């Protein structure tokens, strides 16, 4: 059985003091890492202070990284810069990075290769816009993203990957796909990975749903066959809400 994974994506929120208040509030209350992976993906400025204080059942992730080891890339952060402060996870290809910062599938693919080479655990985000869903192109869009993003990765890497299905139209809008809609698309992702690699790899792959996930819908989402966790935005900023959703993921 795939272990659930709940990851909070703080985006551009929380100062150092606010981040410390959060981790002190949840550190001793998250369930055992044997039951669920609990992850906080925080801004670069607070990664070190969070990683220093993470308890045995909490893990820290970054929200982005560059694919190069070093170089003249003003404002970027490398994988080595993350691992040296004990960051374990990294979000790759979030829809906001794709849309606002023009990240391409080629760049995302390079980042995935670098993350695995540096022993980081990537969370790859894929998803469609509202116009694409309404025109029946959801599977075409996501299928193309997966083929380009996963190009050249080994079966072992993909089996250890986390993929987050994020319908772009449901991020920060208050809208959410129904649990059945989310499960259907997550099932398509698993089917696509099976066709690109093997059923064995696809069965090991963990798939999250992301898009206005909150305490009110987490249990229904986690009850679905192909949903192994959630990538949570705004609701992950509140300690009690984060704890509720992590505990709701325990099978």
DOPAVEX-875214 format. One line per 10 residues: number of its first residue (from 1); their letters; for each residue x, z, y of C-alpha. Coordinates in steps of 0.2 Angstrom, whole numbers, padded with zeros to 4 digits. Each point is the difference from the previous one (the first is absolute). Last residue first. Layout:
DOPAVEX-875214
NUM) a) X/Z/Y | ...;
This chain:
DOPAVEX-875214
251) xxxxxxxxxx) -0026/0032/0025 | 0008/0007/0016 | -0005/-0012/0014 | -0012/0012/0008 | 0014/0013/0002 | 0009/-0013/0011 | -0015/-0004/0010 | -0004/0018/0004 | 0018/0004/0004 | 0000/-0014/0013;
241) xxxxxxxxxx) -0016/0005/0007 | 0006/0018/0002 | 0016/-0005/0008 | -0007/-0013/0013 | 0011/-0015/0003 | -0005/-0007/-0017 | -0017/-0005/0006 | 0007/-0012/0013 | 0009/-0011/-0013 | -0002/0002/-0018;
231) xxxxxxxxxx) 0009/-0010/-0014 | -0011/0004/-0015 | 0002/0003/-0019 | -0001/-0008/-0017 | -0014/-0012/0003 | -0003/-0012/-0015 | -0013/0009/-0009 | -0010/0008/0014 | -0003/0019/0001 | 0014/0001/0014;
221) xxxxxxxxxx) -0011/-0010/0012 | -0015/0011/-0003 | 0010/0016/0002 | 0009/-0006/0016 | -0016/-0005/0009 | -0005/0015/0011 | 0017/0007/0001 | 0007/-0016/0009 | 0006/-0017/-0004 | -0003/-0012/0015;
211) xxxxxxxxxx) 0010/-0014/-0008 | 0013/0003/-0014 | -0003/-0002/-0019 | 0015/0004/-0011 | 0006/-0010/-0015 | 0012/0008/-0013 | 0009/-0013/-0011 | 0002/0006/-0018 | -0014/-0011/-0007 | 0006/-0015/0010;
201) xxxxxxxxxx) 0017/0001/-0008 | -0007/0001/-0018 | -0012/-0014/0004 | 0015/-0011/0005 | 0009/-0007/0014 | -0008/-0013/0012 | -0016/-0001/-0010 | -0001/0019/-0002 | 0004/0003/0019 | -0015/-0012/0004;
191) xxxxxxxxxx) -0011/0010/-0012 | 0005/0017/0008 | -0003/-0007/0018 | -0017/-0007/-0006 | -0004/0018/-0006 | 0004/0007/0017 | -0012/-0013/0007 | -0014/0005/-0012 | 0004/0019/0003 | -0001/-0002/0019;
181) xxxxxxxxxx) -0017/-0009/-0001 | -0007/0013/-0012 | 0006/0014/0011 | -0008/-0008/0014 | 0012/-0007/0013 | 0002/0010/0015 | -0005/-0001/0018 | 0005/0014/0012 | 0011/-0013/0009 | 0017/0007/-0002;
171) xxxxxxxxxx) 0004/-0011/-0014 | -0016/-0008/-0009 | 0002/-0018/0007 | 0018/0000/-0007 | -0006/0003/-0017 | 0015/0010/-0006 | 0004/0000/-0019 | 0015/0011/-0002 | 0013/-0005/-0013 | 0011/0013/-0008;
161) xxxxxxxxxx) 0016/-0007/-0009 | 0007/0007/-0016 | -0007/-0013/-0011 | 0006/-0013/0013 | 0018/0006/-0001 | 0000/0000/-0019 | -0007/-0018/-0001 | 0014/-0006/0012 | -0003/-0005/0018 | 0004/-0019/0004;
151) xxxxxxxxxx) -0016/-0003/0009 | -0011/0015/0003 | -0004/-0003/0018 | -0003/-0018/-0002 | -0011/0000/-0016 | -0009/0016/0006 | -0004/-0007/0017 | -0007/-0016/-0007 | -0011/0009/-0012 | -0006/0011/0014;
141) xxxxxxxxxx) -0006/-0015/0011 | -0007/-0009/-0014 | -0009/0015/-0007 | -0008/0004/0017 | -0004/-0018/0004 | -0019/0001/-0002 | -0004/-0005/0018 | -0006/0017/0005 | 0015/0008/-0008 | 0012/-0012/0010;
131) xxxxxxxxxx) -0010/0004/0016 | 0002/0018/-0002 | 0019/0000/-0003 | 0008/0002/-0017 | 0011/0012/-0008 | 0017/0004/-0007 | 0011/0016/0003 | 0016/0003/-0011 | 0004/0019/-0002 | 0019/0000/-0004;
121) xxxxxxxxxx) 0009/0013/-0010 | 0018/0001/0007 | 0014/-0001/-0013 | 0011/-0011/0012 | -0001/-0016/-0010 | -0019/0003/-0002 | -0002/0002/0019 | 0012/-0015/0003 | -0011/-0012/-0011 | -0016/0006/0008;
111) xxxxxxxxxx) 0007/-0003/0017 | 0005/-0018/-0004 | -0017/-0003/-0007 | -0008/0007/0016 | 0011/-0011/0011 | -0006/-0016/-0010 | -0018/0006/0001 | 0002/0000/0019 | 0000/0014/0012 | -0007/-0005/0017;
101) xxxxxxxxxx) 0001/0017/0008 | -0019/0002/0004 | -0008/-0008/-0015 | 0012/0002/-0014 | 0006/0017/0006 | -0018/0006/0003 | -0005/-0007/-0017 | 0014/0011/-0008 | 0013/-0011/-0008 | 0011/0014/-0008;
91) xxxxxxxxxx) -0003/0018/0000 | 0015/0010/-0005 | 0001/0015/-0013 | 0014/0012/-0004 | 0008/0006/0016 | 0014/0012/-0003 | 0009/-0001/0017 | 0013/-0012/-0007 | -0013/-0010/-0009 | -0008/-0006/0017;
81) xxxxxxxxxx) 0016/-0005/0009 | 0006/-0009/-0016 | -0017/-0010/0000 | 0004/-0006/0017 | -0009/0004/0017 | -0004/-0012/0014 | -0001/0002/0019 | 0014/-0012/0004 | 0004/-0011/-0015 | 0019/-0004/0002;
71) xxxxxxxxxx) 0005/0005/-0017 | -0002/0011/-0015 | -0005/0000/-0018 | -0013/-0014/0003 | -0018/0001/-0006 | -0006/0010/0015 | -0011/0015/-0003 | -0019/0005/0003 | -0012/0015/-0001 | 0012/0012/-0008;
61) xxxxxxxxxx) -0004/0012/-0014 | 0001/0019/-0004 | -0005/0008/-0016 | -0010/0016/-0004 | 0000/0010/-0016 | 0017/0009/0000 | -0003/0005/0018 | 0006/-0011/0015 | 0009/0009/0013 | 0016/-0010/0002;
51) xxxxxxxxxx) -0010/-0016/-0003 | -0012/0004/0015 | 0014/0004/0012 | 0009/-0016/-0005 | -0015/-0011/0001 | -0006/0006/0017 | 0008/-0014/0012 | -0003/-0014/-0013 | -0019/0002/0001 | -0009/0007/-0016;
41) xxxxxxxxxx) -0005/-0006/-0017 | -0006/0016/-0008 | -0001/-0001/-0019 | -0009/0010/-0014 | 0003/-0007/-0017 | -0014/0008/-0012 | -0001/0010/-0016 | 0019/0004/-0004 | 0003/0001/0018 | -0010/0016/0000;
31) xxxxxxxxxx) -0014/0001/0012 | 0003/0002/0019 | -0002/0018/0007 | 0017/0006/0002 | 0006/-0014/0012 | -0017/-0003/0009 | 0000/0011/0015 | 0019/0001/0002 | 0000/-0019/-0001 | -0013/-0002/0014;
21) xxxxxxxxxx) 0008/0013/0012 | 0017/-0009/-0002 | -0008/-0017/0004 | -0008/0007/0016 | 0017/0008/0006 | 0009/-0017/-0004 | -0013/-0010/0009 | -0014/-0007/-0009 | -0008/-0018/0000 | 0006/-0018/0000;
11) xxxxxxxxxx) -0006/-0004/-0018 | -0003/0016/-0010 | -0002/-0009/-0016 | -0006/0013/-0013 | 0004/-0005/-0018 | -0010/0005/-0015 | 0006/-0005/-0017 | -0009/0002/-0017 | 0010/0000/-0016 | -0004/-0015/-0011;
1) x) -0006/0005/-0017;
